């Protein structure tokens, strides 16, 4: 059996074979060349033996550390996390995740690197073939901000803290269909339209919210004002900033895959 590693849960994922010693072919982490462009965030849903699929996110950082997040769909809402160092096999374009808590999981977390994707390998370090082969691919995140869940983490330079009895966390999703924005301010649902143009320009219009009253609505009011005021955006890793001209960011948002 092929196992995915995490510090809190271990469950079978894939089928594979026997172990292979690759210690002689793996280069040192500092030999990784940035031209390979392997650094970034990869995500997708891997096959699962006893669940609907394993929602997976892997972050490969430039200091050769990684974080692996998994969630077993249809089983529970727990998000498992493992982390450690990854090594790069420059000859075969493969990476291996070395879990710092459980080194034995090394063979279970090997991937071959493609263009803007990584593909999970079997225990022999070979690519999985057959009709389900495409299901073992994790795609690299790009800077497209549409169809993603952006959680509000800062507004007017102040961190956003969840309030007691808050209905939902403040967030927005830019839907491709009809260029609509689906959002929530924490108390009220927020809708509207958006337009993105070249150079990181963005404009929101016809923004409207439902009319419920909550105890503390300052964050929601500032969130809505941000949508009405912002004229450009910037993305760094998994953080999105909405800005006005070249001033300090009006608000910052964190990309959320697991929710």
Order of alpha helices (4+ residues) and beta strands (2+ residues): beta-beta-beta-beta-beta-beta-beta-beta-beta-beta-beta-beta-beta-beta-beta-beta-alpha-beta-beta-beta
